Amino acid sequence: EVIRVGAGDDRHRQASVQRGETLLDAVEDPDPLSYRHLVVSIALLSKPLTLLGAAVLEHLEDAGYTVVPLGDVVAAIRGEAELPARAVVITVDDAYLSVYEEAYPRLKARGYPFTIFVATDTVDAGRETYMTWSQMRAMEEGGATFANHGSSHRSFVEWPGVVSEIDRLARVRADIEHAEGRLAEELQPLLGVL
């Protein structure tokens, strides 16, 4: 069983930070048999260190978590590998520039592997609040991995303008396949993970 602990919506994130809580406050382990693995998923608008700050990283270390690459968890789910006790995966949604400038140096300094899920259209558009492909290649050389977050960053559940469920599914498939192709052109992504 893999449990994904997200940071909630923006209001929850702000409230948690204001109260001084960490992302892992909800993960104190009263019953170690209640879960086997933990996925820490951090999806923030512009400041990933709000939740991925020193306190969270220290908590991972102090509480005996072992940060493992997402690929290891995928292999374990497929029955191809075993994970250590208290395994944690760090993922970051979107390719915000602050991940490159702030989170990456902290994670790299601790030797923590992590995966960034990239919405490729925002990167291709050259939006200034997002990383460039060159920055992502540098991070990849430093141990970061990248995975598919779709090309358009749209909700796959609610797609405006579709005329049928078949149309929606065709658009979702095209979005995913386009992003997978762009990632493969630019990086060495973790394929088959969305």
VEXMIGU-796953 format. One line per 3 residues: their letters; for each residue x negated, y, z of N, C-alpha, C, O. Coordinates in nm, 4 decimals. Layout:
BEGIN
a) X,Y,Z,X,Y,Z,X,Y,Z,X,Y,Z | ...
END
This chain:
BEGIN
evi) -0.0846,-0.1185,0.0000,0.0000,0.0000,0.0000,-0.0884,0.1237,0.0000,-0.1815,0.1339,0.0798 | -0.0597,0.2171,-0.0885,-0.1299,0.3444,-0.0921,-0.0300,0.4527,-0.0581,0.0744,0.4637,-0.1224 | -0.0604,0.5309,0.0401,0.0277,0.6400,0.0809,-0.0333,0.7697,0.0326,-0.1499,0.7977,0.0604
rvg) 0.0437,0.8490,-0.0389,-0.0032,0.9785,-0.0885,0.0468,1.0856,0.0063,0.1674,1.1018,0.0250 | -0.0440,1.1573,0.0649,-0.0085,1.2664,0.1544,-0.0313,1.3953,0.0794,-0.1457,1.4345,0.0559 | 0.0762,1.4617,0.0415,0.0654,1.5889,-0.0288,0.0734,1.7033,0.0695,0.1020,1.6844,0.1878
agd) 0.0480,1.8209,0.0190,0.0483,1.9389,0.1032,0.1829,2.0077,0.1050,0.1955,2.1149,0.1640 | 0.2832,1.9504,0.0430,0.4150,2.0113,0.0424,0.4231,2.1265,-0.0549,0.3310,2.1503,-0.1330 | 0.5351,2.1984,-0.0494,0.5478,2.3115,-0.1409,0.4741,2.4331,-0.0852,0.4181,2.4276,0.0243
drh) 0.4745,2.5420,-0.1603,0.3987,2.6604,-0.1212,0.4374,2.7108,0.0172,0.3505,2.7475,0.0962 | 0.5687,2.7129,0.0478,0.6121,2.7627,0.1792,0.5549,2.6752,0.2906,0.5101,2.7264,0.3932 | 0.5565,2.5421,0.2703,0.5029,2.4512,0.3712,0.3531,2.4720,0.3881,0.3028,2.4742,0.5004
rqa) 0.2817,2.4872,0.2768,0.1370,2.5084,0.2848,0.1063,2.6341,0.3631,0.0190,2.6336,0.4498 | 0.1786,2.7442,0.3329,0.1527,2.8691,0.4033,0.1838,2.8533,0.5512,0.1068,2.8989,0.6357 | 0.2955,2.7895,0.5836,0.3326,2.7710,0.7238,0.2293,2.6868,0.7963,0.1936,2.7168,0.9103
svq) 0.1804,2.5807,0.7307,0.0817,2.4953,0.7949,-0.0470,2.5701,0.8226,-0.1068,2.5553,0.9292 | -0.0892,2.6500,0.7268,-0.2123,2.7245,0.7452,-0.1946,2.8273,0.8549,-0.2852,2.8473,0.9358 | -0.0784,2.8936,0.8594,-0.0541,2.9939,0.9620,-0.0551,2.9313,1.1018,-0.0994,2.9945,1.1976
rge) -0.0071,2.8093,1.1134,-0.0073,2.7422,1.2435,-0.1428,2.6802,1.2743,-0.1628,2.6258,1.3828 | -0.2349,2.6878,1.1807,-0.3679,2.6343,1.2043,-0.3773,2.4842,1.1907,-0.4744,2.4235,1.2358 | -0.2770,2.4232,1.1286,-0.2804,2.2791,1.1109,-0.3711,2.2426,0.9948,-0.3982,2.3254,0.9080
tll) -0.4170,2.1210,0.9934,-0.4930,2.0720,0.8792,-0.4040,1.9802,0.7978,-0.2986,1.9362,0.8438 | -0.4474,1.9524,0.6781,-0.3721,1.8648,0.5892,-0.3494,1.7288,0.6531,-0.2461,1.6657,0.6306 | -0.4442,1.6840,0.7315,-0.4363,1.5490,0.7863,-0.3672,1.5419,0.9216,-0.3656,1.4357,0.9839
dav) -0.3092,1.6540,0.9692,-0.2377,1.6488,1.0963,-0.1289,1.5425,1.0949,-0.1035,1.4777,1.1964 | -0.0647,1.5244,0.9799,0.0443,1.4277,0.9687,-0.0062,1.2853,0.9573,0.0737,1.1921,0.9491 | -0.1369,1.2668,0.9566,-0.1919,1.1348,0.9309,-0.2572,1.0754,1.0547,-0.3219,0.9710,1.0460
edp) -0.2416,1.1395,1.1689,-0.2937,1.0777,1.2899,-0.2357,0.9378,1.2957,-0.1162,0.9202,1.2720 | -0.3144,0.8407,1.3257,-0.2790,0.7014,1.3048,-0.2318,0.6347,1.4334,-0.3102,0.5665,1.4994 | -0.1045,0.6534,1.4704,-0.0562,0.5870,1.5909,-0.0497,0.4359,1.5752,-0.0615,0.3620,1.6730
dpl) -0.0310,0.3906,1.4528,-0.0222,0.2480,1.4250,-0.1089,0.2171,1.3038,-0.0649,0.2347,1.1902 | -0.2322,0.1711,1.3269,-0.3215,0.1475,1.2137,-0.2706,0.0437,1.1162,-0.3230,0.0337,1.0052 | -0.1710,-0.0335,1.1534,-0.1166,-0.1321,1.0612,-0.0073,-0.0734,0.9730,0.0442,-0.1417,0.8845
syr) 0.0288,0.0539,0.9965,0.1382,0.1125,0.9204,0.0979,0.1458,0.7777,0.1847,0.1618,0.6919 | -0.0301,0.1566,0.7502,-0.0759,0.1778,0.6136,-0.2166,0.1235,0.5994,-0.2889,0.1082,0.6979 | -0.2552,0.0944,0.4751,-0.3901,0.0439,0.4506,-0.4812,0.1513,0.3958,-0.5994,0.1554,0.4301
hlv) -0.4291,0.2379,0.3118,-0.5129,0.3360,0.2457,-0.4412,0.4698,0.2416,-0.3187,0.4762,0.2512 | -0.5158,0.5727,0.2279,-0.4610,0.7069,0.2279,-0.5146,0.7828,0.1080,-0.6350,0.7830,0.0822 | -0.4260,0.8464,0.0360,-0.4674,0.9333,-0.0735,-0.4364,1.0759,-0.0307,-0.3212,1.1096,-0.0033
vsi) -0.5384,1.1585,-0.0251,-0.5195,1.2984,0.0087,-0.5075,1.3740,-0.1225,-0.6029,1.3806,-0.1999 | -0.3914,1.4305,-0.1473,-0.3686,1.5022,-0.2724,-0.3505,1.6491,-0.2417,-0.2631,1.6874,-0.1640 | -0.4336,1.7309,-0.3033,-0.4323,1.8732,-0.2749,-0.3988,1.9476,-0.4029,-0.4805,1.9532,-0.4948
all) -0.2808,2.0040,-0.4094,-0.2387,2.0788,-0.5273,-0.2112,2.2216,-0.4845,-0.1064,2.2501,-0.4266 | -0.3017,2.3094,-0.5117,-0.2892,2.4475,-0.4675,-0.2954,2.5421,-0.5850,-0.3514,2.5092,-0.6896 | -0.2385,2.6580,-0.5679,-0.2332,2.7525,-0.6787,-0.3690,2.8122,-0.7111,-0.4104,2.8101,-0.8270
skp) -0.4386,2.8648,-0.6130,-0.5650,2.9296,-0.6468,-0.6734,2.9100,-0.5429,-0.7902,2.9358,-0.5722 | -0.6406,2.8664,-0.4252,-0.7400,2.8546,-0.3195,-0.7359,2.7162,-0.2567,-0.6738,2.6983,-0.1519 | -0.8011,2.6173,-0.3187,-0.7961,2.4830,-0.2629,-0.8577,2.4740,-0.1249,-0.8247,2.3827,-0.0492
ltl) -0.9452,2.5650,-0.0904,-1.0096,2.5557,0.0401,-0.9175,2.5953,0.1536,-0.9517,2.5767,0.2704 | -0.8002,2.6503,0.1209,-0.7034,2.6765,0.2262,-0.6764,2.5474,0.3024,-0.6661,2.5482,0.4251 | -0.6649,2.4369,0.2301,-0.6426,2.3077,0.2935,-0.7638,2.2172,0.2869,-0.7753,2.1230,0.3653
lga) -0.8543,2.2446,0.1943,-0.9715,2.1604,0.1789,-1.0920,2.2315,0.2384,-1.2007,2.2307,0.1807 | -1.0720,2.2921,0.3526,-1.1792,2.3657,0.4178,-1.2654,2.2746,0.5030,-1.2481,2.1527,0.5057 | -1.3575,2.3371,0.5715,-1.4532,2.2630,0.6531,-1.3843,2.1759,0.7576,-1.4297,2.0649,0.7854
avl) -1.2749,2.2254,0.8158,-1.2075,2.1492,0.9209,-1.1542,2.0164,0.8681,-1.1659,1.9138,0.9351 | -1.0961,2.0176,0.7490,-1.0431,1.8934,0.6910,-1.1570,1.7981,0.6593,-1.1491,1.6789,0.6889 | -1.2633,1.8509,0.5989,-1.3763,1.7652,0.5634,-1.4424,1.7077,0.6887,-1.4822,1.5912,0.6898
ehl) -1.4540,1.7876,0.7926,-1.5100,1.7376,0.9189,-1.4184,1.6333,0.9805,-1.4652,1.5345,1.0371 | -1.2866,1.6553,0.9697,-1.1924,1.5577,1.0244,-1.2074,1.4223,0.9550,-1.2042,1.3178,1.0201 | -1.2236,1.4248,0.8239,-1.2429,1.2990,0.7516,-1.3621,1.2231,0.8077,-1.3546,1.1026,0.8317
eda) -1.4708,1.2940,0.8281,-1.5927,1.2314,0.8787,-1.5772,1.1874,1.0244,-1.6094,1.0740,1.0599 | -1.5274,1.2787,1.1079,-1.5164,1.2499,1.2514,-1.4179,1.1378,1.2821,-1.4371,1.0626,1.3777 | -1.3125,1.1262,1.2017,-1.2090,1.0251,1.2258,-1.2425,0.8906,1.1618,-1.1626,0.7972,1.1681
gyt) -1.3592,0.8805,1.1010,-1.4031,0.7527,1.0474,-1.3453,0.7153,0.9124,-1.3435,0.5976,0.8763 | -1.2977,0.8143,0.8370,-1.2503,0.7851,0.7019,-1.3690,0.7654,0.6090,-1.4756,0.8234,0.6297 | -1.3498,0.6839,0.5075,-1.4494,0.6658,0.4031,-1.3902,0.7201,0.2743,-1.2911,0.6670,0.2240
vvp) -1.4504,0.8258,0.2206,-1.4012,0.8849,0.0962,-1.4526,0.7996,-0.0195,-1.5730,0.7788,-0.0349 | -1.3588,0.7511,-0.1000,-1.3933,0.6632,-0.2124,-1.3423,0.7251,-0.3424,-1.2482,0.8045,-0.3402 | -1.4028,0.6900,-0.4548,-1.3539,0.7393,-0.5840,-1.2152,0.6844,-0.6162,-1.1806,0.5733,-0.5759
lgd) -1.1370,0.7622,-0.6882,-1.0038,0.7184,-0.7289,-1.0111,0.5892,-0.8103,-0.9230,0.5039,-0.7992 | -1.1139,0.5746,-0.8904,-1.1296,0.4523,-0.9685,-1.1362,0.3280,-0.8807,-1.0888,0.2216,-0.9206 | -1.1939,0.3403,-0.7625,-1.1986,0.2268,-0.6694,-1.0595,0.1891,-0.6211,-1.0287,0.0709,-0.6055
vva) -0.9750,0.2899,-0.5973,-0.8380,0.2628,-0.5534,-0.7594,0.1975,-0.6667,-0.6838,0.1031,-0.6438 | -0.7770,0.2471,-0.7875,-0.7099,0.1865,-0.9030,-0.7511,0.0399,-0.9158,-0.6667,-0.0467,-0.9390 | -0.8801,0.0124,-0.9007,-0.9286,-0.1262,-0.9083,-0.8684,-0.2105,-0.7965,-0.8336,-0.3265,-0.8186
air) -0.8558,-0.1540,-0.6777,-0.7975,-0.2285,-0.5652,-0.6500,-0.2575,-0.5900,-0.6026,-0.3673,-0.5608 | -0.5777,-0.1605,-0.6433,-0.4362,-0.1824,-0.6745,-0.4203,-0.2936,-0.7768,-0.3256,-0.3720,-0.7702 | -0.5126,-0.3002,-0.8706,-0.5083,-0.4049,-0.9735,-0.5598,-0.5390,-0.9215,-0.5571,-0.6381,-0.9944
gea) -0.6061,-0.5434,-0.7978,-0.6577,-0.6671,-0.7403,-0.7991,-0.6990,-0.7822,-0.8440,-0.8128,-0.7681 | -0.8706,-0.5994,-0.8339,-1.0057,-0.6205,-0.8847,-1.1147,-0.5843,-0.7841,-1.2323,-0.6120,-0.8078 | -1.0770,-0.5231,-0.6727,-1.1766,-0.4793,-0.5746,-1.1104,-0.4654,-0.4384,-0.9880,-0.4598,-0.4271
elp) -1.1928,-0.4598,-0.3368,-1.1465,-0.4351,-0.2001,-1.1894,-0.2951,-0.1588,-1.2941,-0.2462,-0.2014 | -1.1095,-0.2321,-0.0773,-1.1449,-0.1009,-0.0241,-1.1869,-0.1137,0.1217,-1.1407,-0.2037,0.1919 | -1.2735,-0.0250,0.1673,-1.3086,-0.0259,0.3092,-1.1896,0.0192,0.3933,-1.0960,0.0807,0.3421
ara) -1.1940,-0.0113,0.5205,-1.0903,0.0364,0.6112,-1.0912,0.1888,0.6110,-1.1960,0.2518,0.5972 | -0.9741,0.2459,0.6263,-0.9583,0.3914,0.6329,-1.0154,0.4609,0.5097,-1.0811,0.5646,0.5197 | -0.9893,0.4020,0.3942,-1.0338,0.4615,0.2676,-0.9476,0.5823,0.2349,-0.8259,0.5794,0.2530
vvi) -1.0101,0.6865,0.1876,-0.9426,0.8105,0.1505,-0.9893,0.8504,0.0115,-1.1081,0.8425,-0.0199 | -0.8955,0.8932,-0.0709,-0.9264,0.9483,-0.2021,-0.8871,1.0949,-0.1999,-0.7785,1.1304,-0.1541 | -0.9750,1.1789,-0.2492,-0.9435,1.3213,-0.2595,-0.9132,1.3518,-0.4061,-0.9964,1.3298,-0.4941
tvd) -0.7921,1.4030,-0.4306,-0.7555,1.4467,-0.5648,-0.7135,1.5920,-0.5578,-0.6624,1.6394,-0.4563 | -0.7360,1.6612,-0.6673,-0.6982,1.8017,-0.6773,-0.6211,1.8187,-0.8073,-0.6716,1.7853,-0.9144 | -0.4992,1.8703,-0.7985,-0.4207,1.8950,-0.9183,-0.4627,2.0263,-0.9816,-0.4869,2.1254,-0.9128
day) -0.4708,2.0252,-1.1121,-0.4993,2.1412,-1.1951,-0.6494,2.1696,-1.1946,-0.7228,2.1200,-1.1091 | -0.6919,2.2464,-1.2866,-0.8351,2.2736,-1.3027,-0.8634,2.4202,-1.2698,-0.9257,2.4918,-1.3481 | -0.8168,2.4629,-1.1536,-0.8363,2.6021,-1.1146,-0.9838,2.6334,-1.0949,-1.0603,2.5496,-1.0471
lsv) -1.0226,2.7536,-1.1319,-1.1603,2.7982,-1.1210,-1.2099,2.7904,-0.9767,-1.3274,2.7624,-0.9531 | -1.1221,2.8148,-0.8809,-1.1645,2.8106,-0.7406,-1.2097,2.6716,-0.6983,-1.2870,2.6578,-0.6034 | -1.1621,2.5682,-0.7679,-1.2104,2.4333,-0.7378,-1.3594,2.4255,-0.7706,-1.4385,2.3712,-0.6934
yee) -1.3957,2.4804,-0.8857,-1.5366,2.4816,-0.9284,-1.6216,2.5694,-0.8367,-1.7323,2.5319,-0.7982 | -1.5692,2.6851,-0.8028,-1.6478,2.7821,-0.7265,-1.6557,2.7510,-0.5777,-1.7574,2.7789,-0.5142 | -1.5499,2.6937,-0.5214,-1.5441,2.6781,-0.3767,-1.5392,2.5325,-0.3289,-1.6184,2.4923,-0.2436
ayp) -1.4477,2.4549,-0.3830,-1.4312,2.3175,-0.3338,-1.5457,2.2267,-0.3783,-1.5986,2.1493,-0.2986 | -1.5831,2.2364,-0.5037,-1.6862,2.1482,-0.5575,-1.8172,2.1570,-0.4789,-1.8723,2.0525,-0.4442 | -1.8698,2.2759,-0.4489,-1.9950,2.2793,-0.3718,-1.9827,2.2112,-0.2356,-2.0763,2.1445,-0.1913
rlk) -1.8691,2.2272,-0.1692,-1.8508,2.1644,-0.0370,-1.8421,2.0127,-0.0474,-1.9022,1.9404,0.0320 | -1.7675,1.9661,-0.1447,-1.7534,1.8212,-0.1617,-1.8850,1.7588,-0.2064,-1.9226,1.6517,-0.1588 | -1.9546,1.8250,-0.2970,-2.0828,1.7742,-0.3454,-2.1853,1.7686,-0.2322,-2.2623,1.6731,-0.2221
arg) -2.1857,1.8716,-0.1471,-2.2811,1.8754,-0.0352,-2.2603,1.7578,0.0598,-2.3560,1.7093,0.1200 | -2.1369,1.7121,0.0735,-2.1076,1.5984,0.1612,-2.1163,1.4650,0.0888,-2.1060,1.3591,0.1507 | -2.1351,1.4705,-0.0417,-2.1396,1.3470,-0.1196,-2.0037,1.2828,-0.1370,-1.9950,1.1625,-0.1616
ypf) -1.8958,1.3619,-0.1245,-1.7604,1.3081,-0.1368,-1.7169,1.3041,-0.2827,-1.7188,1.4070,-0.3502 | -1.6781,1.1881,-0.3320,-1.6217,1.1814,-0.4663,-1.4806,1.2399,-0.4660,-1.4101,1.2336,-0.3654 | -1.4409,1.2963,-0.5785,-1.3042,1.3457,-0.5906,-1.2656,1.3508,-0.7367,-1.3508,1.3498,-0.8254
tif) -1.1352,1.3564,-0.7602,-1.0819,1.3581,-0.8958,-0.9945,1.4811,-0.9133,-0.9135,1.5144,-0.8268 | -1.0121,1.5481,-1.0266,-0.9291,1.6625,-1.0624,-0.8375,1.6192,-1.1759,-0.8833,1.5673,-1.2777 | -0.7081,1.6409,-1.1577,-0.6103,1.6139,-1.2619,-0.5928,1.7410,-1.3437,-0.5509,1.8442,-1.2913
vat) -0.6256,1.7329,-1.4734,-0.6338,1.8502,-1.5606,-0.5140,1.8585,-1.6542,-0.4817,1.7621,-1.7237 | -0.4479,1.9751,-1.6556,-0.3486,2.0088,-1.7572,-0.4256,2.0787,-1.8688,-0.4681,2.1931,-1.8531 | -0.4432,2.0104,-1.9804,-0.5406,2.0529,-2.0812,-0.5055,2.1814,-2.1552,-0.5963,2.2545,-2.1947
dtv) -0.3778,2.2116,-2.1756,-0.3426,2.3323,-2.2515,-0.3918,2.4594,-2.1829,-0.4347,2.5528,-2.2506 | -0.3863,2.4645,-2.0512,-0.4321,2.5846,-1.9807,-0.5825,2.6041,-1.9962,-0.6307,2.7171,-2.0040 | -0.6558,2.4942,-2.0005,-0.8006,2.5020,-2.0203,-0.8302,2.5433,-2.1645,-0.9134,2.6306,-2.1887
dag) -0.7619,2.4803,-2.2596,-0.7826,2.5142,-2.4009,-0.7461,2.6594,-2.4310,-0.8045,2.7208,-2.5202 | -0.6503,2.7140,-2.3574,-0.6089,2.8535,-2.3790,-0.7109,2.9526,-2.3225,-0.7029,3.0725,-2.3490 | -0.8073,2.9017,-2.2440,-0.9096,2.9897,-2.1881,-0.8586,3.0823,-2.0793,-0.9114,3.1921,-2.0613
ret) -0.7579,3.0399,-2.0076,-0.7043,3.1245,-1.9002,-0.8102,3.1446,-1.7934,-0.8754,3.0492,-1.7507 | -0.8270,3.2669,-1.7510,-0.9398,3.3027,-1.6649,-0.9325,3.2426,-1.5247,-1.0346,3.2369,-1.4562 | -0.8178,3.1986,-1.4808,-0.8070,3.1378,-1.3477,-0.8327,2.9872,-1.3500,-0.8238,2.9204,-1.2469
ymt) -0.8648,2.9342,-1.4688,-0.8923,2.7914,-1.4828,-1.0378,2.7686,-1.5222,-1.1025,2.8567,-1.5788 | -1.0873,2.6513,-1.4920,-1.2231,2.6147,-1.5315,-1.2330,2.6027,-1.6828,-1.1326,2.5899,-1.7529 | -1.3556,2.6073,-1.7306,-1.3835,2.5798,-1.8710,-1.4249,2.4335,-1.8835,-1.4570,2.3680,-1.7844
wsq) -1.4235,2.3838,-2.0063,-1.4706,2.2469,-2.0289,-1.6170,2.2346,-1.9884,-1.6581,2.1313,-1.9355 | -1.6954,2.3381,-2.0125,-1.8369,2.3363,-1.9761,-1.8546,2.3225,-1.8249,-1.9397,2.2463,-1.7791 | -1.7754,2.3951,-1.7481,-1.7831,2.3835,-1.6020,-1.7436,2.2436,-1.5570,-1.8042,2.1877,-1.4656
mra) -1.6416,2.1871,-1.6215,-1.5999,2.0516,-1.5844,-1.7067,1.9493,-1.6193,-1.7276,1.8538,-1.5445 | -1.7747,1.9679,-1.7321,-1.8845,1.8755,-1.7662,-1.9956,1.8842,-1.6617,-2.0535,1.7821,-1.6247 | -2.0256,2.0038,-1.6143,-2.1275,2.0193,-1.5096,-2.0831,1.9488,-1.3815,-2.1642,1.8846,-1.3148
mee) -1.9555,1.9604,-1.3470,-1.9038,1.8910,-1.2287,-1.9096,1.7399,-1.2476,-1.9418,1.6661,-1.1545 | -1.8783,1.6945,-1.3688,-1.8834,1.5512,-1.3978,-2.0246,1.4975,-1.3776,-2.0436,1.3883,-1.3240 | -2.1225,1.5748,-1.4208,-2.2618,1.5350,-1.3990,-2.2953,1.5309,-1.2502,-2.3843,1.4569,-1.2082
gga) -2.2239,1.6107,-1.1705,-2.2445,1.6139,-1.0258,-2.1581,1.5161,-0.9491,-2.1574,1.5180,-0.8260 | -2.0842,1.4295,-1.0198,-2.0103,1.3236,-0.9524,-1.8593,1.3374,-0.9502,-1.7909,1.2452,-0.9056 | -1.8048,1.4486,-0.9965,-1.6592,1.4633,-1.0008,-1.6029,1.3793,-1.1146,-1.6702,1.3565,-1.2151
tfa) -1.4795,1.3337,-1.0983,-1.4113,1.2653,-1.2068,-1.2867,1.3458,-1.2431,-1.2373,1.4267,-1.1645 | -1.2376,1.3210,-1.3640,-1.1230,1.3942,-1.4150,-1.0202,1.2969,-1.4676,-1.0533,1.1885,-1.5156 | -0.8933,1.3377,-1.4577,-0.7845,1.2524,-1.5043,-0.6749,1.3395,-1.5650,-0.6783,1.4622,-1.5556
nhg) -0.5796,1.2746,-1.6263,-0.4738,1.3368,-1.7049,-0.3629,1.3928,-1.6167,-0.3069,1.3223,-1.5326 | -0.3320,1.5208,-1.6372,-0.2191,1.5863,-1.5697,-0.1198,1.6379,-1.6744,-0.0397,1.7277,-1.6481 | -0.1277,1.5780,-1.7940,-0.0445,1.6219,-1.9049,-0.1090,1.7392,-1.9760,-0.2020,1.8005,-1.9236
ssh) -0.0607,1.7703,-2.0935,-0.1188,1.8845,-2.1636,-0.0473,2.0135,-2.1296,-0.1125,2.1162,-2.1107 | 0.0847,2.0113,-2.1211,0.1614,2.1349,-2.1046,0.1845,2.1751,-1.9599,0.2211,2.2896,-1.9331 | 0.1641,2.0847,-1.8676,0.1892,2.1069,-1.7248,0.3381,2.1229,-1.6964,0.3761,2.1808,-1.5946
rsf) 0.4217,2.0724,-1.7850,0.5664,2.0748,-1.7635,0.6085,1.9572,-1.6768,0.5382,1.8569,-1.6653 | 0.7241,1.9728,-1.6172,0.7850,1.8614,-1.5459,0.8274,1.7564,-1.6474,0.8942,1.7882,-1.7458 | 0.7894,1.6328,-1.6242,0.8293,1.5259,-1.7153,0.9738,1.4843,-1.6912,1.0335,1.4159,-1.7743
vew) 1.0296,1.5247,-1.5796,1.1666,1.4881,-1.5459,1.2653,1.5841,-1.6102,1.3659,1.5415,-1.6667 | 1.2369,1.7131,-1.6018,1.3260,1.8151,-1.6569,1.2544,1.8849,-1.7719,1.1697,1.9714,-1.7494 | 1.2879,1.8478,-1.8938,1.2229,1.9057,-2.0112,1.3275,1.9891,-2.0851,1.4212,1.9334,-2.1423
pgv) 1.3128,2.1214,-2.0847,1.4138,2.2075,-2.1488,1.4258,2.1803,-2.2987,1.3272,2.1522,-2.3669 | 1.5489,2.1895,-2.3476,1.5723,2.1814,-2.4905,1.5794,2.0419,-2.5491,1.5876,2.0273,-2.6710 | 1.5764,1.9390,-2.4657,1.5855,1.8036,-2.5209,1.7322,1.7712,-2.5504,1.8229,1.8167,-2.4806
vse) 1.7527,1.6926,-2.6539,1.8891,1.6588,-2.6926,1.9324,1.5213,-2.6423,2.0512,1.4890,-2.6408 | 1.8336,1.4403,-2.6009,1.8671,1.3073,-2.5508,1.7524,1.2564,-2.4633,1.6436,1.3139,-2.4595 | 1.7804,1.1493,-2.3951,1.6765,1.0862,-2.3125,1.5639,1.0339,-2.4011,1.4472,1.0392,-2.3620
idr) 1.5967,0.9843,-2.5178,1.4945,0.9359,-2.6113,1.4054,1.0523,-2.6547,1.2836,1.0371,-2.6642 | 1.4649,1.1667,-2.6805,1.3890,1.2861,-2.7176,1.2966,1.3282,-2.6039,1.1796,1.3590,-2.6266 | 1.3490,1.3296,-2.4820,1.2663,1.3679,-2.3659,1.1483,1.2734,-2.3504,1.0351,1.3181,-2.3316
lar) 1.1733,1.1448,-2.3581,1.0657,1.0468,-2.3427,0.9621,1.0592,-2.4543,0.8427,1.0419,-2.4297 | 1.0063,1.0891,-2.5763,0.9122,1.1082,-2.6870,0.8239,1.2304,-2.6613,0.7040,1.2271,-2.6890 | 0.8824,1.3379,-2.6088,0.8051,1.4582,-2.5781,0.7066,1.4337,-2.4640,0.5925,1.4798,-2.4681
vra) 0.7512,1.3619,-2.3638,0.6628,1.3291,-2.2511,0.5458,1.2448,-2.3016,0.4304,1.2719,-2.2683 | 0.5751,1.1444,-2.3806,0.4687,1.0587,-2.4338,0.3689,1.1400,-2.5164,0.2479,1.1225,-2.5020 | 0.4181,1.2273,-2.6013,0.3307,1.3099,-2.6845,0.2451,1.4018,-2.5973,0.1271,1.4220,-2.6258
die) 0.3033,1.4570,-2.4922,0.2305,1.5447,-2.4003,0.1169,1.4689,-2.3312,0.0039,1.5173,-2.3244 | 0.1476,1.3527,-2.2813,0.0477,1.2698,-2.2130,-0.0617,1.2263,-2.3101,-0.1802,1.2347,-2.2779 | -0.0229,1.1801,-2.4278,-0.1215,1.1335,-2.5255,-0.2105,1.2472,-2.5750,-0.3301,1.2277,-2.5965
hae) -0.1527,1.3654,-2.5931,-0.2342,1.4798,-2.6353,-0.3387,1.5117,-2.5285,-0.4561,1.5314,-2.5600 | -0.2968,1.5166,-2.4041,-0.3905,1.5460,-2.2941,-0.4976,1.4378,-2.2836,-0.6153,1.4682,-2.2641 | -0.4574,1.3129,-2.2964,-0.5546,1.2025,-2.2896,-0.6605,1.2174,-2.3990,-0.7792,1.1947,-2.3757
grl) -0.6154,1.2557,-2.5181,-0.7085,1.2764,-2.6287,-0.8035,1.3925,-2.6036,-0.9237,1.3811,-2.6275 | -0.7499,1.5040,-2.5555,-0.8347,1.6205,-2.5272,-0.9358,1.5882,-2.4179,-1.0527,1.6251,-2.4293 | -0.8929,1.5204,-2.3128,-0.9861,1.4831,-2.2060,-1.0971,1.3943,-2.2594,-1.2138,1.4125,-2.2246
aee) -1.0613,1.2981,-2.3438,-1.1616,1.2065,-2.3987,-1.2584,1.2787,-2.4928,-1.3741,1.2385,-2.5051 | -1.2121,1.3842,-2.5588,-1.3003,1.4623,-2.6461,-1.4025,1.5424,-2.5657,-1.5160,1.5605,-2.6097 | -1.3628,1.5899,-2.4488,-1.4451,1.6826,-2.3719,-1.5230,1.6184,-2.2573,-1.6327,1.6630,-2.2235
lqp) -1.4658,1.5133,-2.1976,-1.5215,1.4547,-2.0751,-1.5229,1.3025,-2.0857,-1.4941,1.2455,-2.1909 | -1.5564,1.2394,-1.9759,-1.5445,1.0947,-1.9636,-1.4401,1.0670,-1.8557,-1.4745,1.0280,-1.7442 | -1.3124,1.0872,-1.8891,-1.2081,1.0820,-1.7866,-1.1769,0.9412,-1.7393,-1.2111,0.8414,-1.8027
llg) -1.1103,0.9380,-1.6249,-1.0540,0.8151,-1.5722,-0.9258,0.7924,-1.6511,-0.8246,0.8574,-1.6250 | -0.9293,0.7010,-1.7471,-0.8164,0.6812,-1.8375,-0.7098,0.5937,-1.7733,-0.7384,0.5101,-1.6875 | -0.5858,0.6153,-1.8173,-0.4746,0.5348,-1.7695,-0.4222,0.5762,-1.6329,-0.3410,0.5056,-1.5733
vl) -0.4680,0.6897,-1.5835,-0.4214,0.7405,-1.4543,-0.3581,0.8752,-1.4798,-0.4183,0.9607,-1.5447 | -0.2377,0.8956,-1.4298,-0.1669,1.0204,-1.4526,-0.1194,1.0761,-1.3209,-0.0568,1.1821,-1.3177
END
